Amino acid sequence: MGSLIAKDKEGKLQELMDHVVDGELQNFKAKGGAYTRDNFFAQNPDVLEMVSDLTDEDIYRLNRGGHDPYKVYAAYHKAVNSKGAPTVILALTTKGYGTGSREADNTTHQVKKLSMDNIKSFRDRFDIPVSDDEIENIPYVKPPKDSPEIQYLLKTREKLGGPIPRRRDDFKALPEADSKAFDKFNNGSGDRKLSTTMASVRIITDLLKDKGIGERIVPIVPDEARTFGMEGLFRQIGIYSSEGQKYNPEDADKVMWYKESRDGVMLEEGITESGAFSAWIALATAYSNYDFPMIPIYLFYSMFGFQRIHDLAWAAGDSQARGFLIGATSGRTTLNGEGLQHQDGHSHIFSSTIPNCLSYDPTYAYEVATIFKDGIQKMYVEKKNCFYYITVMNENYDHPDKPDGCEDGIIKGLYKLKEAENPSVRLVGSGSILRESVKAVEVLSKYKINAEVWSATSFNLLRKDGMEVERENRLNPTKEAKIPYVTKQFSDSDTPIIASTDYMRSYAEQIRPYIDSEYYVLGTDGYGRSDSRESLRSFF
Amino acid sequence: MSIEIINIPDLGEVEEVEVIEISVDVGQEVDNEDTIIVLESDKAAMEIPASKQGKISKLLVNIGDKVTEGMPFLEIETQDGEKEISNEDKSETIEEKNVSSEETNDISVEPGTT
């Protein structure tokens, strides 16, 4: 092919090569030299002349750059030594190269067996030292240990850490976080109203100052920092920019100015959830890849979390990633004015599909704090293989004092929030709707109905526990049966239970096998509606 | 040694905000980037820095107070000759710290890049 290109003084052959499409290239190999002469070279009479001294067989054997080791080396060398811009190598190859009569067939991908003729022509073509006697067994060809090929292989493998790929799954545990960041939410907010989003950002801000783990924390946002009230962090920790800040920002004189720097900590990825989540994965697996655990915290619109990047989330779980995912503006009735595509009523269904994702839908600041604290403890101190998904909202309300002894229940997914005398119904709520359950108590009291209220911080975890207990009992029929956590909570009576969440009904329905009393579920199935929060909640 | 009074800086969008936390004690030595108080609007919590280096001599606000831009909130004892460090100067200082061998100004242009 080289001498042919050398003959192409006027670039006419180059022009034909630049315009040929993949499908035709495949045809040339599939249909042979004569077809190639008539359909490629013949497009231009001068080019046809250039191959007049070649036979059809010669034309068929004209090689493609992708199979020429010299050309591959040259291209790679050029690419590696190019500066200032990314480089791309387009390597033309032949499908099923070397398989004789099977070359360039569309079915090459599905070929399960090659005929002995094909195998022999492969052997002949590439000078593989296997005799006709031996070839029936298709033996391995093993060059001697001192051959340059094997020596190169072993040396390169050594540089990569040895012959067997391995995963570092242990690491030096991080110290426990200072309780200060969490304890401040033990006391209620008084007459101050704030959202769980603000509470989360507060916790993150405090953790960044933690002497033990502060430098491991990395907040990641896909351009939504101001929506979540995180702009104070721009000045405090800086936005990472590999080239520093190349301009004077408009708000340079404000206390929350847009500061970028090379040692910025926050990752501002632009409106790309796949980019932001990829950055999260890199940090979330740093404990393994670099023996240096990092604590990435990715905040996003919950609707644009798993729904948008579930493929990556699944891979993250599979890679044993650890870190926090915060789904903000969550729940079907939270973002009433912004269009139905924001109304998330199913992110917790998605999260439940990932075996090592622990997902929570808290309502109060002390619940958020408890879960965060537990997350750092479990992932980085106890080194459990899991990552956390916590949904938060942007509704401002007052948060009560943390009740004594509720921490275990918050982590397991359920605890009693409000007692009642002789309750005729148990109201279970989560996220934005728990407060509606609390309001319902007063409404029901007008009808002389006493209602208890429970906070369900995670229906997903209640189900996981139920399934594990079920399985253990099934496999140990002679032992005393264990009782699922959620069943135990309600075991004192068969008072009917009504669960309400801002998610589709299947979210709360999933614990039905572990509930002995009457159980009713309210949820937000459907695409949502454009209306005020009040109307939406009344509708559902 | 002089006592300087620090006022609430330009908070941007918000007008009146509540003091929710006081992060230092009287007598504490602080740097210009250290947080003195935390304010909360209905969107976000804002940490207000000392903007000077020195020793806290008096805190002029309490938790629960509502403050606006320009209100004095801190008395700080500084060494004579300390300049107020504005944000613009700050970014310059930070770029200097970060960028060891390259040009240092607010608008940093690396030689040789496309």
Contacts between the chains, C-beta under 8 A, distances in Angstrom:
chain1	res1	chain2	res2	distance
A	84	B	114	4.8
A	85	B	114	7.2
A	192	B	18	6.8
A	192	B	20	6.9
A	192	B	40	7.0
A	193	B	42	7.1
A	194	B	40	7.0
A	194	B	42	7.7
A	198	B	40	7.5
A	198	B	43	7.6
A	198	B	44	6.7
A	198	B	45	6.4
A	201	B	44	7.0
A	201	B	45	6.8
A	202	B	45	5.5
A	205	B	45	7.0
A	205	B	47	7.1
A	229	B	43	4.6
A	229	B	44	2.9
A	229	B	45	7.0
A	230	B	44	7.1
A	231	B	12	8.0
A	231	B	44	6.5
A	232	B	44	6.1
A	232	B	45	6.4
A	232	B	46	5.0
A	232	B	47	5.6
A	235	B	49	7.8
A	235	B	87	7.9
A	236	B	33	8.0
A	236	B	35	7.9
A	236	B	47	6.2
A	238	B	94	7.9
A	243	B	108	7.6
A	243	B	110	6.5
A	243	B	113	7.5
A	244	B	95	5.9
A	244	B	98	6.2
A	244	B	99	6.3
A	244	B	108	4.9
A	245	B	91	6.5
A	245	B	95	7.2
A	245	B	106	7.4
A	245	B	108	7.1
A	246	B	107	6.0
A	246	B	108	6.0
A	246	B	109	7.0
A	247	B	106	7.8
A	247	B	107	5.9
A	248	B	88	6.9
A	248	B	91	7.5
A	248	B	106	5.0
A	248	B	107	6.6
A	251	B	12	6.9
A	252	B	87	5.0
A	252	B	88	5.4
A	252	B	91	6.8
A	253	B	10	6.4
A	253	B	86	6.9
A	253	B	87	5.7
A	253	B	88	7.2
A	254	B	9	7.2
A	254	B	10	5.0
A	254	B	11	7.4
A	254	B	12	5.1
A	254	B	87	7.5
A	255	B	9	4.4
A	255	B	10	6.6
A	255	B	11	6.3
A	255	B	12	7.6
A	255	B	46	6.6
A	255	B	48	6.3
A	255	B	49	7.3
A	256	B	11	7.7
A	256	B	12	6.0
A	256	B	46	6.3
A	257	B	87	5.5
A	259	B	91	6.6
A	259	B	94	7.8
A	261	B	91	8.0
A	261	B	94	5.7
A	261	B	95	7.2
A	261	B	98	5.7
A	262	B	98	4.5
A	262	B	99	7.2
A	263	B	98	5.8
A	396	B	42	5.5
